[in-house]
Amino acid sequence: MAAAATGKMFKSRIEIDPRYGRSLVTTDAVNKGEVVVDELPFAMGPKSGGIVCLGCYMPLAFGKDGDSLDRCDTCDWPLCSACLDTPVHEGECKIFAEANVRFAGNVGEDGICAQLDCITPLRVLLAKEANPERWEKEVAPMEYHDKERRANADIWHADLVNIAQYLRGPCKLAERFSEELIMQVVGILEVNAFEGRTLQGHSFRALYPITGILSHNCVPNTMRSIYPSEDYRIRLRAMVDLEPGQQLQHSYSYTLNGTAQRQEHLKAGKYFTCDCKRCKDPTELGTNFSTFKCSKCEDGWLLCRDPLDTNTEWKCTLCEFKTSNAAVQKALSVIQAEVADVQAMPMSGERLQETETLLKKYRVVLHPLHNIQISLKQNLIEMYGRVQGYEMVELPDVLLERKEEICRQVLRVLNVFEPGLSRTKATILYELHVPIVLLAKSGFIAGVLGGDKLKEKLEEAIAVLKECVDTLQHEDQQSHEGVLGLVAKQAMEQLMQSVEGLEGV
Ligand SMILES: C[S@@+](CC[C@H](N)C(=O)[O-])C[C@H]1O[C@@H](n2cnc3c(N)ncnc32)[C@H](O)[C@@H]1O
């Protein structure tokens, strides 16, 4: 799907900086929740992965016969029956049919179907032909780190063969697109594309040229929402109030990863070292998100001296104990492997128990707000109240208290890393309101809480839901988050009625 219209920027302009390249900067004060960018994608398509439908990105597989696969009647490439007439597939369909290139569907051991890697770059190239002005003005200036990508010889060579040479050779496009242009498009996608989800939850990647100008910060000040039911329009909003002259920033990395992991991801995929306040601070803004417990004394914490130096030393805050970064990273990878095994288990009571066991085991090694602990706690929040044996109606007060406690711990770090409007925070706030309400009600019934205290607790749950609704009201109403926002609003209104009913009791 290619859009001819250019996007809109509000209260902001492009600035060029020697460090960041182009960036967007506010021209006026912007209120929390205000839209600063609104645009349609230049092009979108599948991300690198297994075989998917080229219309809706639903995973597809060969049948037991090893042959049958949902395919396009015209070109033979993967397409589910619901997408047979989808316009997004028209461009490549014509090319594949005319060149008579068949879809072989080989999937590597890494689960990747390399033949599909050409689809999204090809859609960008076709959008360039369809909208040369938008390409020239918005897409051609996008950064693509040619030199750094060439230095990574294996990946460069794989892209060259699987995408550039495949399109120019078997697909017979050599006269339309040069090798250099195709590799530029591959780089533009790698450095700038966003991943999104369809209403059915299937992943895709899309190129939004104005939103792509934003620079990165590990504590972002804007939140992006993609609207599948509005032709995949993106809207970028201020997460917090912004002053004039402030750089608009979002996070290219997962904010709930620790500094070492974020740095690795930014370096490998975006080719820069982030030196934001959070990255430079060993305590990650006082959260202790990468902090270990000292193994030599009772109360000390182990912090690195310089998070941006891979040879940094780690030192105890109380005793003289020191160790190398290599030793810490080794310990971390052992823990991470154990965590990954548990996280690979299906959601169940057994996985819940294993998660609690891991948390207990690493309590003596990691800070309670260490990113690994927080990640396990996020898993628990999802499981308490949902998995068999731990359904909400069955949870005893002690487990409701546990759910409330871990929600509050995760919110403590999210309030620092994603201040203001944050979808992740909104989801946890929704989870938090349930134990607050159930504990208040059971306390009241047991006679432990009086009417005033019950009202106070219900008002707290209303405030929690209000913050959740204020964020999720901006999401596509048909998306998972949009629907959760509506459910939260109903729950909030019901609670408000309950509180009104308590007046004068
Ligand atoms: C998505 S692009 C952003 C727009 C880009 N500056 C341009 O002119 O097209 C990402 C690239 O911008 C630069 N960049 C973004 N945020 C940065 C940061 N916090 N520190 C250093 N460079 C950054 C890096 O070169 C990165 O690969």
The ligand as an SDF file (V2000), in Angstrom:
LIG
                    3D

 27 29  0  0  0  0  0  0  0  0999 V2000
   15.6310    6.6420   12.0100 C   0  0  0  0  0  0  0  0  0  0  0  0
   17.0490    7.5670   11.6040 S   0  0  0  0  0  0  0  0  0  0  0  0
   16.6920    9.1370   12.2320 C   0  0  0  0  0  0  0  0  0  0  0  0
   16.7460   10.1980   11.1610 C   0  0  0  0  0  0  0  0  0  0  0  0
   18.1270   10.4500   10.6340 C   0  0  0  0  0  0  0  0  0  0  0  0
   18.8650   11.2780   11.5440 N   0  0  0  0  0  0  0  0  0  0  0  0
   18.0730   11.0840    9.2470 C   0  0  0  0  0  0  0  0  0  0  0  0
   18.6530   12.1340    9.0360 O   0  0  0  0  0  0  0  0  0  0  0  0
   17.4540   10.4740    8.3620 O   0  0  0  0  0  0  0  0  0  0  0  0
   18.1840    6.8460   12.6930 C   0  0  0  0  0  0  0  0  0  0  0  0
   19.5680    7.3880   12.6030 C   0  0  0  0  0  0  0  0  0  0  0  0
   19.6790    8.6920   13.1600 O   0  0  0  0  0  0  0  0  0  0  0  0
   20.8440    8.8000   13.9840 C   0  0  0  0  0  0  0  0  0  0  0  0
   20.4330    8.9200   15.4010 N   0  0  0  0  0  0  0  0  0  0  0  0
   19.1720    8.8550   15.8690 C   0  0  0  0  0  0  0  0  0  0  0  0
   19.1520    9.0050   17.2090 N   0  0  0  0  0  0  0  0  0  0  0  0
   20.4200    9.1480   17.6020 C   0  0  0  0  0  0  0  0  0  0  0  0
   21.0530    9.3180   18.8860 C   0  0  0  0  0  0  0  0  0  0  0  0
   20.3510    9.3520   20.0060 N   0  0  0  0  0  0  0  0  0  0  0  0
   22.3920    9.4420   18.9070 N   0  0  0  0  0  0  0  0  0  0  0  0
   23.1220    9.3920   17.7590 C   0  0  0  0  0  0  0  0  0  0  0  0
   22.5750    9.2190   16.5350 N   0  0  0  0  0  0  0  0  0  0  0  0
   21.2560    9.0970   16.4510 C   0  0  0  0  0  0  0  0  0  0  0  0
   21.6350    7.5180   13.7590 C   0  0  0  0  0  0  0  0  0  0  0  0
   22.5050    7.7050   12.7000 O   0  0  0  0  0  0  0  0  0  0  0  0
   20.5320    6.5370   13.3870 C   0  0  0  0  0  0  0  0  0  0  0  0
   20.9870    5.4520   12.6260 O   0  0  0  0  0  0  0  0  0  0  0  0
  1  2  1  0
  2  3  1  0
  2 10  1  0
  3  4  1  0
  4  5  1  0
  5  6  1  0
  5  7  1  0
  7  8  2  0
  7  9  1  0
 10 11  1  0
 11 12  1  0
 11 26  1  0
 12 13  1  0
 13 14  1  0
 13 24  1  0
 14 15  1  0
 14 23  1  0
 15 16  2  0
 16 17  1  0
 17 18  1  0
 17 23  2  0
 18 19  1  0
 18 20  2  0
 20 21  1  0
 21 22  2  0
 22 23  1  0
 24 25  1  0
 24 26  1  0
 26 27  1  0
M  CHG  2   2   1   9  -1
M  END
$$$$
